[in-house]
Amino acid sequence: SEPPPVLDDPVKLSIQGDPSVGPENARVTIVEFSDFQCPYCSAAVTQARMILEKHPADVRLVFKQFPLDDHSQAFLAAEASLAAHAQGKFWPMHDKMYANYRTISAQNILVWAKQLGLDMKRFVDDVDSGKYKQAVQSEVKQGEVAGVQGTPSFFFNGRRYSGAFQADAVEHLLQTEFKLPPAKM
C-alpha cells in the first residue's frame, strides 16, 4: 500500500496580498504553488474545491504563481491572473484558465477577461506594461527557496506535502493537522 504522504518541516511563506479562499483564521492554511498550463494543476482545482466545501471554516487556500519554463504561456497567464486579481476577479480568471489550460494564449486571455467583465483598458495596460512581472518572479523565487520542484506543490501550514493531491488523502492529513495547535504563518 501507499506510504502515508509526508509533511516536511515548516518553511516561512509570505502570503500577504495573495489570492485566497477561506477565512484568514483558518486552522489549516494550504498554500499552492501552481502553473496555469499544467494539467496536474488543473486536476487539483476540483480536489481543492471539494476540500474547501467540506471545511469552509477551517481551511484556507492561498494561490502562488509558479509558471514553469517549458510552458510557453504560463508566465503570461500568471501575470494576467494578477491583473484580474487587481480587479477582484482572480478566482473567476483562475477557473477560466484551468478549464481551458490547453488553449491559453494572449488572444484567449483577452476573450476571457471580457467575458468576466473586467475593465479591459486597465487589464490590457496592466498586462502589457509588465506591471506584475516582478511579483510573479518573486513568487517563483519564494517557491524555489521553499523547495518547490514542480507543480502543483502544496504546503499545509508551511509544511510541504508530498503525495497526490486527492481529496481523500488530504482529508486524512487535515484531521491530523486540526488536532495540532495552529501554526504561525
N, C-alpha and C positions, 0 to 999 in steps of 0.2 A: 504493500500500500504506500501511498504518497507520504513522505515525511511531512510533518506539520510545517506550514510556512514560518519562516524565522523572521524575527524583527531584530535589526541591528541596534547598536547603541544610538541614543538620540543625537541628532545634529541640530544646530540652530538654524531655523529658516525664518527669514523675514517675510511676513505676509501682508504688510501694511499696504492698503490700496489695491490688493489683488482681487480679481473677481471671485466671489464666493457665494455659496448657497448654504443656508442653515444658520443657527444662532451663533453669535460671537462667543457665548459662554458654553458652547457645546462641550460635552465631556471628552469627545474624541474629535480632533481636527485632522482630516485627511488632506494632505497636500499632494496634488497630482501634477507631475511634470509630463507634458503631452505635446504631440505634434499633430497638426490638423490633417496631414496627408497619411497618417499611419493607420492601417486597417485595425491593428490591435487596440489602438486608442479609440477608434470608432466603436468597436465592440464593447469596450469598457464603459462607454457612456450609459448604456442600458443597465449594466450591472450597478453602476454608481447610483443611478436614479432609483433603482429598487432599494438600495441601502438607505438612501435619504428619505424615501417614502416610509420606510419601516421605522426609522428613528428620527422623526422630524425635530425633536427637542434635544437630541443627544449627539448628533453627528453634523459636522460642518465640512463641506468640501471646498477647498481652495484650489484654483487653477493657476498653474505656472506654465510659461512658454518654454518649450524645448524643441524648436524645429531642428530636424536632422539635415545634415549637409546633402544627403543623397535624395532628398525630396525637394524638387526644384521650386515648388510654390509654397513650401511650408513657412518660410520666413515672411513672405508677403502675407500669408494667411494670419500669422501671429500678429503682425502689425495691424492688419485690418480688424482683427478681433479686439485689439486695444483701442482702435479708433471708434469701434462700435461701443466699447465699454465706456468711453468718454461721453457717449450719448445715452448711457443707461441701457444699452441693448447687447451687452456681451453674450448673455446666455442664449437669446434667440439666434445670434450670429453663430455661436458655438454649435448649436443644434443643426443649423442650416449646413454649415461646412462639414460637420461629421456625417450628416445624412448623405452628403454628396462629395465625400472626400476624394473620389476618383476623378471628379471633374472640376476641381478647384483651379481657377485661372483668374487673372486680373479682371477679365470681362465678366465672368460669372459672379465674382465677388460684388461687382457693381450692381448686377441684377438683383442679387440677394439683399444688398443694402437698401435698394429701392423698395423691394417687397416688404422689408421690415420698417419702412417709413423713416429711415434716417435722413437727417439734413444732408443732402448729397454734396452740396458745395463744401461744407465743413468736412465731411467724411473724406472726399477726394483730396482736399488740401492736406488733411492730416496724414493720409497715407502717402501721397506724392512727396510731401516735404521731408519724409523720413523722421517725422516727429517722435515716433515710437521705436525707432531702430535701436537706440541706446537701451531702452527699457527691455527689449527682447534680448539683446546681447547680455545684459546684466543678469537676466534670469537664467540664461544658458550657463553663464559662469557660475551662478549660485548652485545650479544643478550639478555641474561638474565637481564643484567643491564638496557637495553633499554625497557624491558617489553615484550619480545617475549615469548609466551607461547606455540605456536605450529607453524607448517609450512604449507604453506609458510606465512611469515609475511612481509609486505611491509611498507616502510617509505617513505613518499613524502617530500622531503626537510627536513628530520629529524622528520617528524610528522607521528606517527603510524596510519595506515589505518585499520579500522575495517569494514569488508564487503567482499563480494565475489569479487575476482579479475577478474571481467569481463570487457572486453574492453569498452563496452558502459558505464558502471557505472564509470569506471576510466576516460573515456573521459570527462565526466561531471565535475569531480573533477579537471582534468587538466586545463580545461577552466577557472575555478576559480583560480587555482594556477598561471596560466600565467598572470593574472591581478595583482598579488601581486609583490612587489619588490623581486628580487632574494634573497633567503635565504643564509646566510653564512654557508658553510659546514665546 
